[in-house]
């Protein structure tokens, strides 16, 4: 727990570093610009398509009659934009997480290594293709989990629990791998993930729940849905900052844990060298006295 909290405040402090702030502009320009362009050109067609599909549902007619009886007939017009936003947000989160992992994490890991762990030995370096393959495999599993659990999102408790857990697991798998890719051997990574599994999963889950905060921008009121293309850019910027913080948190925790692991492995040998004196040569055998 001490290591987890120590890594937390160090990651928060590193978020104010000028290099980290400049790096955060890359995912914002890429994902934010792409999201704004897609929202600008396809927002209204997507809302119209969802609204047309909803008109074919008999259940919606009964629901609209219930809304009129409750004195809120205009709420039906909110459902189509809300569904479009709900379908778009998971892909925006995933794109932001991938952008941070590819564009920011390597540079931030080097920053942490140079400033805090300059003496940490580079015992292994993963090739770029293997890191990309690891990221794509973890992302594929996260997408599969999202698709399989999508029907459960209609139940309010599951909708609040499942997505952050999935994002947290994905952040854990991606970011701890990237944090140790240039320092730890595969055996050291496996041992570290095994011994620190729950704290690392805790960091991922906390990051996943924090990553859901930008989605609250669309819950401020029905009028915010009209500004969805602009709010998406703001949400991408918040996602970038949160995932950058999570990446720094994993980097600080992973390198500190690796340093302790190596120190603990080397300490018994050092203590043995100190405890056992050097071998002393035998005393020379003197010839018998003739006196």
N, C-alpha and C positions, 0 to 999 in steps of 0.2 A: 504493500500500500504506500509506503514511503517513496519507493521508486516511481510509482504511478503518479503521485502528487508532485514530486520533484520534476518529473518530465512534463507535467501539465503546465506549471508556471513557466518553465523554460520555453516550451512551445509558444505560449502566449507572448512572451517577451520577444521571441524571434519573429513573430508576425509583424512587429514594428520595424524590423530591419529594412533598410531601403531596397536591398536586392530582392527580398521577398515581395515587397509591394510592387516593384517593377515586374517581377515574374508573374504576379497575379493578373496583369493586364493581358497576357497572351491568351489564356483561356477565355477571358472576358471578350476580347475582340473576336476570337474564333467562334465560340459557342453562342455568345450573346448576339453577335452580328448575324449568324446563321439563323438563330431563333427569331430575331426581329424580322428578318427578310421573309421567313416562312409564315410568321404571323401576319405580316403586312399583306401578303399576296393570297394566303389561303385561309385566314381566320373566318371571314364571312362565308365562303363556300363550305367550310367544314361545319360551321354552326348550322347552316341551312340544311346540309345533308343529314345531320343528326336530328334536327327538328322534323324533317320529312319522315325519317324513320320512326320517330316517336309518335307521329300522328297515326301510324299503322298499328300501334299497340292498343288493344282494347282496354288494358289496365290503365292507360293514361287518361282515357275518357272518364273512368270512374274516379280516378285521382283528381281530375280537374273539377268534377262535380263536388267532390269533398272540399276542395280549396274554395270554391264559390260559396259553399255552405259555411265555411269558416271565415269568410270575408276577406280572402286573399286570392282573388282570381288571377292577379298578375304574376304570381310566382312561377307559373308554368313557363314563362318566357325566359326564366333564369336557368332552367334545367339543361337546355341544349348547350349554352356556353360553359356551364359547369362541367358537363360530361366531357366536352372537348379539352378543357383544362385538366381534368382528372386523368384523361388518357395521355396528355402531352407531358405532364410533370414527371412521371417515372423515366421517360426517355431523356428529358432535360437533365435530371439528376444523374443518370448514367453517363451521359455525354460529358457533363461537368467533371464527374469523378475520373473518367478516362483522360480528359484533357489535363487535369491536375497531375495525374499519375505519369503521363508522358512528357508534359511540358515543364512541370515545376518540381516534381519529386526528386529527380536525379540531381538537379542543381542545389536544392535545399539539403539533401543528404550530404553532399560535398561540403556545404557551408557548415553544417553541424560537425562533420568530421574534422575540418580544418580548425575551427574555432574552439571546439571542446575536447576532441579526441585526436590530437595530432600524432600521438604515439601509438594509436591502435593499429596493429599490424594488418596489412592487406594480405590475407592468406588465400583468397580466391576471388575471382572476378567472373561473374556470369556473362555470357555473350548476350548481345542485344536481342537476338532472335529467340533465345530461351525466355528472357524476361517478357517479350511480347506474347509468346505462346502461353506463358503462365497467366498473364493478364486476360488474354482472350478466353482461356479455359475457365477461369474464375467468373468472368463476365457471362459466359454462356450458361454456367450453372445458376447464376443469379437470375438471368432472364427466364430460365426454365422454372425456377421457383416462383417468380412473379406470375408467369402464365398459369401454373398449376394452382396457385392460391388466389387467383383473381376473383373467382366466385365468392370467396370468403370476405372479400373487401366490402360486400354489400351489408355485412354484419358489423355494426359500429365498433365493437371491441377489437375485432380482428383487423379492421381497417387502420386502427391506431397502433397496433402492435406489429403486424407482419412486415409492412414495408421497411420500417426502421431496422428490424432485425435482419432483413435481407441485405439492406445497404451496409449495415454494420459488419456483417459477415464478409461481404465483398471488400470493404475497406480493410478489414483485418488481413484477408488473404493477399491482397495486392500490396499494401503499404509496408507490412513487416518484411515481405520478400524484397521489395525495392530498398528498404532501409539497410538490409544486410547483404545485398547482392555483391558488393565490392569489397567486403571485409571478411565475412564468415564463410567457412566451408559448408558444403551441404550437410555434413554430420553435425556441425555446430548449429546450423539453422534448425535442423530437426530436433535437436536436444533443447534448444531455447524455446521453440514453440511448444514442446511437450511440457517443460517445466514452468513456463509462464503462460500457459494456454488461457486460463481464466482472466488474468489481468489484461491480456491482449484482446480477448473477446470483449471484455468490459470497455476498453477504449473504443473498439469498433462499434459496439452498441450505442455508447454515449454519442459518438460521432454520427451514427445513423439517426438517432433521435434529434440531434441538433440540426442535421441536414433537412429535417422536415419543417423547421421553423420558417424558411422563406416561403413555403407554400401557404402560410397564413396570410400572405399579402392578398391572395384571392378570396379570403374569407372575411375581409373587412366590410364588405357590403356588396349588394348587387351591382352598384355603379362601377366597382373596380373591374368587373368582367369586361366592361366596354374598353378599358385601358389595358387589356391583357397583353397585346404585343409589346407595349412599353414595360409593363410590370415583369414580363418574362426576362427582359434584359437585367432589371434590378435583381430578380431572383437568381439569375446566373451569376451575377457578381457576388451575391451572398453565399451561394453554393461554393464558388471558387475560394472565398476566404475561409469558409468552414472546413472544406476538404484540405486546404493548404495547412490549416492549423492541425487537423488530424494527421496529416503526413509528417509534420514536424514532431507531433506527440509520439508517433510510432518511431521516428528516427532517434529521438532522445532516449526513449525507453529501450529500444532494441540495442543501440550501441552501448548504453550503460550496462544493460544485462549481459551483453557479450563481453565487455571489459571485466565484469565481476566473475563471469564464468571462466574466463581464461586465468584470472588471478587465483581463483579457487583451485583450478587444475594445477597451476604451477606452485602453489604454496606448499603442498606436502613434500615435494622434491626439495624445495628450498629449506624447509625445516629439517629434513633428513640430512642435508649437507651441513647444516649448522650443528645438529645434535651429535653426529658421528665425527670424531676427530680424525685427522689425516693419519695414515698408517706410518708408524715410526719404525725406522730400520732397527734391526736387531743389534744388540750390543756386541762388539767384536769379542771373540773368544781369545783370552790371553793365554800364552803358553805357561805351562806349570813352572813354578818357581824352583830354581836349582839350589837355593840357599838352605 
